[in-house]
């Protein structure tokens, strides 16, 4: 009987590759500083695994990998993040995380690149032509420009582009690092985004109230070095203690020596001209009695207290809750600049200069120095230093959602009487002039622009609005659905969700971000990443993991191949193939769309998934392949798989065939051919010799070919390559 064409929906956004004897630990403690030796060994082993299993990272002969981050869990499990180059060019969206067991054995990888690269890297457009094209999009005062030839794999197919960066001051007077992708073949401009992360999205306007007074700018003074505790009288945060540096018996500076020397400076109502705030820009806040501000805008130090407390609150949250030592986890504090520009109505994080800027707001409006604004913006720096989520598509929404989530958790951790914790974003700066916030996490659609339920079109929204899906997920996970003191949260599927609290929810999101997400992770990929994180932290059968799955379904992100129940057990022994029983869907395998399936029209030998080649009853060819390295030390290497053949053909003529082949370089060797004549009543085991390929990296390939009539189905399951 002719079978229907299979859907291509099994292609996964985030890879999960499982090999023999390896598994993710049930519990993983939050990481702290790791000895350099353990990092070096992790990098060495991960690099070896990439070389041995190129298909695990969709690598070709022209790919190279550079380490960007290393994390070693308390139990020794390693996570090494690599950036990819292709023929010497950076690959946007091609990064990968290699997850290894404590003994260095490959456990899995996280990536979004679907296939190995094969494209020309010769541009038809010059770098200067690309800059000229991109410059038409810049609004403001331009400074320096660069153009880097890049392979972009974030779209439907890989593309050679110039990534142009136009530095300067934007039309809103903020620092600007406008990135524009220009097709290196056609010259067409594509995606663009600003490397400066502004709190308010483009085009947001605030209602202006009456003007508030400002004080004169202080004169600059020198900095020096002993820790002290000052008294702060802020505008948004009220009366708080602030960590300062004592210069002498009668001089103090708003610089925090116990938090990486994070400093708050006065921008003196200037803007950073044609670039990021450079080193030494602005002036230091100095004081003789270590009492800062007066709770009113008549003292310039009042909002400096807000910003400086924001540095403290953000640092303490990441340090005490998540074990992270500063934004980059390197013990270095950031700079904050208050009184940026004149009536500048925004705030933002500039990763290029590792700095925060805060505007005083439009005339009469409130300054942006709220606790969750500080936590939001500095969390953009954490995202840049971990997953590196790009600022477009679903990944852009996840980038913004991470900042909303972590900024909110900074607010909860600070638990300030002047800024009671809630799940509202920017409520104290009164953006709308009526006491409402910029965003609501319980129901993001309340702002009229954000979405609360994911769909295939979510990626087309501004990241500030596509972030709604992530915010809604986190609220449901932490608080639950329905009415609470924090709001009234609906679900997209009509389900009822019980929250697991902020602590577990925060740790799950952070581990997903820092361990499993990559630069182009989408919302389905985020579901996979958070499920893995929950399993690591709390176990596969935990309430927390089940809540993660329910919360994603409640925002319309459907289940992926990774579940709290896991996949079927990995093979035992020394199997060199990844995902050998197809239980992670199409992961690790390359071939015709839909070949790997859980279609009920046939059955697997074990588990839920299997490979189904042909079966259409018309002229058709299906392929399935995976690269593998056969050790030079192998004694009796062999390929084993289970195969079932059903057919509508009759007689002894081989009309339809399944070829089992090995591709080595430009040579293809057929190890065996099966046909409709070899029809079976069930699965039978096939074993083929690989001795001729010892010491080589080869591709194991199955090719099924049907003639023009009468179907033959070739089913494959439980594959293995062993060294003997």
Secondary structure, DSSP 8 states (H G I E B T S, - for coil): -------STT--SS-----TT----S---------HHHHHHHHHHHHHHHHH-GGGGT--TTEEEEEEEEEE-TTS-EEEEEEEEETTEEEET--EEEEE-TTS-EEEEEE---S--------SS-HHHHHHHHHTT--EEEEEEEEEEEEE-SSSS-EEEEEEEEEEEETTSSEEEEEEEEETTT--EEEEEESEEESS-TT----------------------EEEEEEEE-SSS-EEEEEEEEEETTEEESEETTTTTEEEEE-TT---TTSS--TT-SEE-EESSSEE--SSTTSTHHHHHHHHHHHHHHHHHHHHHH---STTSSS---EEEES-TTT---EEEETTTTEEEE---STT---S--HHHHHHHHHHHHHHHTT---SSHHHHHHHHHHHHHHHHHHHHHH-BTTB---SEESGGGTTTSSS--SEESS-GGGGSS--SS--TTGGGS-HHHHHHHHHHHHHHHHTBSEEETTEEE--TTS---B---HHHHHHHHHHIIIII--TT--HHHHHHHHHHHHHHHH-TTSHHHHHHHHHHHHTT----S--TT--S----S---SSSTT-TTTTTT-EESTT-EE--TTS--SSSS-EEEEE-SSSSEEEEEEEEEE--TT-SS-EEEEEEEEEES--SS---SEEEEEEEETTEEEEEEEEEGGG--SS-EEEEEE-GGGTT-EEEEEEEEEE-SSS-EEEEEEEEEEE--
